């Protein structure tokens, strides 16, 4: 499964989040959990805890935090896969990413978010069309289908033109 699907399963099966465990062990994240409904304990998100923070309260811009500041909660459960396999797969994922980047460079990678659900937009190319074209589509809808979000969609060339015009303006 991809991370979106995993997030969904963790929520459905009410698996406590790492920050909830840290709160019960050390009292950290009290501002998140104290006086909040139990459902907070299972609110897994696709982003990993404390990897990002906002620049200021006025801005929604996210910045990546140094790895040393990420929250890690270890030994919360039996390992599903052993460490060796885990790291080998991580390497494979990295090399796969590099490959796709070489083939096409969608310049908005990581920047395009769905206006309705806030998830990232998935980049894809319609090769079935006589003239293949690329587009971004809501990845939340793509993962979970009808009733979750909508099939929000924008062609790459349309978005490119709109951003270019805005910059020139
Ligand atoms: Zn969406």
Boltz pocket constraint, residues with backbone or C-beta under 6 A from the ligand:
constraints:
  - pocket:
      binder: B
      contacts: [[A, 114], [A, 115], [A, 116], [A, 117], [A, 118], [A, 119], [A, 138], [A, 139], [A, 140], [A, 141], [A, 149], [A, 150], [A, 152]]
      max_distance: 6.0
